[in-house]
Amino acid sequence: MTKIERQPDLAMTVLTDLFRHPWILLLSILCVGSAFGVVLTSHHARLQNILLERQLAERDRLEVEWRHLLLEENALSEHSRISRLAEQQLQMHAPTAKDERVVRLP
């Protein structure tokens, strides 16, 4: 009969080696923690970038609306339009020379 050699347990070998060299274990933990920190920071940066893009799009939309409102205000406040509305709706007219009266202060 042949004797079967038993393979060493890999997990046990790695654990005993790590506990023999605690600095390697500490550096490994720090390396993994640093990697998680980088992933988390990248994720937060992407979220902030998405928020910035939404805010810029909202600003652009509000600027377009503001320009339209300015155009509408200018159109509604033209002198000719106001004069026409005053004549049509309020029956107002410019005074003639005979309707003018001069008031003198004592």
Wavefront OBJ file of the C-alpha trace (Angstrom):
o trace
v 0.000 0.000 0.000
v 1.032 3.484 -0.789
v 0.921 6.105 1.789
v -1.282 9.135 0.874
v 0.328 12.402 1.732
v -1.997 14.816 3.271
v -2.120 18.340 1.741
v -1.765 21.189 4.205
v -4.929 23.163 4.891
v -4.534 26.371 2.852
v -6.813 28.543 4.995
v -5.056 27.510 8.175
v -1.650 28.157 6.629
v -2.660 31.664 5.495
v -4.118 32.529 8.910
v -1.103 31.333 10.847
v 1.179 33.229 8.460
v -0.862 36.419 8.883
v -0.784 36.198 12.665
v 2.961 35.625 12.548
v 3.327 38.947 10.684
v 0.736 41.372 12.157
v 2.015 44.308 10.094
v 0.959 42.564 6.891
v -2.525 42.057 8.326
v -2.738 45.703 9.391
v -1.517 46.958 6.012
v -3.966 44.686 4.196
v -6.868 46.019 6.259
v -5.738 49.592 5.636
v -5.424 48.912 1.902
v -8.942 47.470 1.687
v -10.307 50.365 3.763
v -8.585 52.850 1.490
v -10.115 51.157 -1.562
v -13.587 51.408 -0.011
v -12.920 55.085 0.718
v -11.989 55.737 -2.895
v -15.130 53.988 -4.133
v -17.321 55.914 -1.693
v -15.708 59.255 -2.578
v -16.127 58.566 -6.306
v -19.774 57.707 -5.763
v -20.418 60.934 -3.835
v -18.585 62.948 -6.509
v -20.789 61.435 -9.214
v -23.932 62.231 -7.222
v -22.791 65.822 -6.768
v -22.015 66.087 -10.472
v -25.518 64.849 -11.344
v -27.003 67.404 -8.946
v -24.898 70.159 -10.526
v -26.087 69.209 -14.015
v -29.716 69.319 -12.865
v -29.206 72.729 -11.272
v -27.550 74.080 -14.438
v -30.442 72.788 -16.556
v -32.921 74.447 -14.176
v -30.965 77.718 -14.377
v -31.050 77.593 -18.186
v -34.800 76.939 -18.156
v -35.388 79.870 -15.794
v -33.228 82.179 -17.937
v -35.287 81.324 -21.017
v -38.496 81.953 -19.076
v -37.101 85.281 -17.820
v -36.289 86.381 -21.383
v -39.817 85.498 -22.496
v -41.295 87.455 -19.603
v -39.165 90.491 -20.455
v -40.338 90.358 -24.065
v -43.935 90.079 -22.908
v -43.515 92.988 -20.507
v -42.000 95.144 -23.242
v -44.806 94.247 -25.631
v -47.499 95.003 -23.037
v -45.965 98.306 -21.959
v -45.534 99.907 -25.417
v -46.871 103.441 -25.533
v -48.980 102.849 -28.653
v -50.709 99.839 -27.088
v -51.462 101.715 -23.876
v -52.852 104.679 -25.827
v -55.042 102.401 -27.944
v -56.405 100.591 -24.850
v -57.072 103.909 -23.100
v -59.040 105.172 -26.088
v -60.977 101.944 -26.664
v -61.737 100.746 -23.153
v -61.737 103.943 -21.105
v -62.803 106.434 -23.814
v -59.821 108.614 -22.966
v -58.276 111.084 -25.382
v -55.524 113.656 -25.396
v -56.766 117.114 -24.334
v -57.049 119.778 -26.994
v -55.804 123.317 -26.598
v -59.250 124.632 -25.612
v -59.556 121.952 -22.901
v -56.325 123.061 -21.226
v -56.495 125.472 -18.295
v -53.607 127.231 -16.671
v -53.723 127.489 -12.906
v -51.661 130.205 -11.292
v -50.505 129.977 -7.741
v -50.813 133.113 -5.599
l 1 2 3 4 5 6 7 8 9 10 11 12 13 14 15 16 17 18 19 20 21 22 23 24 25 26 27 28 29 30 31 32 33 34 35 36 37 38 39 40 41 42 43 44 45 46 47 48 49 50 51 52 53 54 55 56 57 58 59 60 61 62 63 64 65 66 67 68 69 70 71 72 73 74 75 76 77 78 79 80 81 82 83 84 85 86 87 88 89 90 91 92 93 94 95 96 97 98 99 100 101 102 103 104 105 106
